[in-house]
Amino acid sequence: MAKKDTVEALMKRGVGSKTAETLCNAGFTLSKLRNASVEDLVEAGISSTNANRVMKKIGKPIEKAKEVSPELIDSKLRGLPLPPSIIDELQRDLKRIKLTETQLDKILQMTVAAYEKAKVEPCEAVGIVAAQSIGEPGTQMTMRTFHYAGVAEISITLGLPRLIEILDARRVPSTPMMTIRLEDEIKSDRDKVRKLAWEIEAASPLDVGDLAIDLAEMRIMIDLSEKALSQRKIAPEEVAQRIRDEMGVDVSLDGLKLIIRPEQSSYRELLQLVEKIRGVTLKGIEGIRRIVIRKEDGEYVLYTEGSALKKILQCKGVDPIRVKTNNINEIADVLGIEAARNSIISEAMETLREQGLEVDMRHIMLVADMMTCDGEVKQIGRHGVAGEKASVLSRAAFEVTVNHLLEAAIRGYVDELSGVTENVIVGQPIQLGTGDVEPVYRGG
Amino acid sequence: MVEGSNPSEPVKLFPSGGNYLKKFSVLDHEMVPEHIVLSEGEVKTLLAKYNMAKGQLPKIKTSDPVCREINAKAGDVVKVVRDSPIAGKAVAYRLVIEG
């Protein structure tokens, strides 16, 4: 009861004599101390370090904050305005460490703030940034079209010419190519795969025999090769019939010799016939000129020169889900515009990557979106995106200047001056960045 | 496709003589994302959220292979859920137009 007792009691517990005295004089008893907080002690005139020490020895044990449960983490993550990939990452990483609720809240708060900061600001000139981001590495690309033994003896267009092909939305690429993967049942069976490849590859009469023109008798002779015929599983009669059907000429067969007599016995007729024979498809899918088989990751993959997506998708033995082609227009026709958009992005990324250049995907995604926004694949040039601009001055500044100006003058077009190019021409601030902000008067 | 008198058994590329259409849905292909037709109410909410008119959306044609499969008519709005390497999943909308 007496102060002395309190001081003694405190000192017994390890509190310094001076500190004990100060505490006593401030009116603290043991029980009061137990329920006090560090701040209270500091107020009473004790340094915070000392106060902490005292509280450790006497005060209530601080409740260790509870660890959060995975369910709590999930429920907090659910409502956040973050993209799925970041939420997934948070889920994985947060569940691996021990956290208190306050810590968790702080982490989530900081993540959201960082995300908001990383977002593109309104009025940012993304188009120009994308153009420059793609154009600058473009100057470092080779202009040569490699006849490149890239993927097993098949040559594909690479580098700048390929990028130009993609952005110009060329109807047919200069080196169409397909990557065909096969169904599970046959994908590891070498013989079955080869069989399928021979079936798909387009064979012309010239692939199975040697052609000779007999001028004396005004006829064409084809010496069929037994080896070639058996390899592709074609019978000589088939060849004869096919040529008969396709070209309506007289064909006679003698063992392995085909004799073709044209209607008109003229030199020109003969030569024309030779060309036509070259184009006859005996077997296989038209357009698929050559097939190369390669083993990758334990399965056999077919690489073709030539592309015929629709027919290949229907072939028995082919895994249609994983068939790839580099013909973007074909993809748009067969698989839809969204697939075409993905194809543009992957083809462009791959072309740049192959040249050793790294461009952030966003820029290419923007270009792909612009090319496919109207439901069809449009080129960037004057028959597409650039040519569809409403502004006369913009189109005139892009290409074929005089035509645009002349037509505009004749028809009395009006240029709204709402875009970048035309405002630069005229000398006014552009509607991008700062220029897109206007003060507004609020009356009253 | 030449079928017929062959010495050894050929691989039938197109069973049933070319009229065979594999049970292949265009949506199954790895490059084709999920397409969903939105209801009238959903369309209204969408347009209100962005304060825009239907015509300002990106377009997709009725002749598009995916539109044909999901029976989207001109005037419908299709929600496309794309796989994005950057964001995981990204949502886009397309207005269906004649074509």
Interface residues (C-beta under 8 A of the other chain):
Chain A: P83 P84 S85 I86 I87 D88 K195 L196 E199 I200 S230 K233 I234 A235 E237 E238 R242 L282 K283 I285 L313 Q314 C315 K316 G317 P320 I321 R322 V323 K324 I331 D333 V334 L335 G336 I337 E338 A339 N342 S343 M361 R362 D369 T372 C373 D374 G375 E376
Chain B: M1 V2 G4 S5 N6 P7 S8 P10 V11 K12 L13 F14 P15 Y20 L21 K22 F24 V26 D28 H29 E30 M31 V32 P33 H35 P58 K59 I60 K61 D64 P65 V66 C67 V80 R82 S84 P85 I86 A87 G88 K89 A90 R94 I97 G99
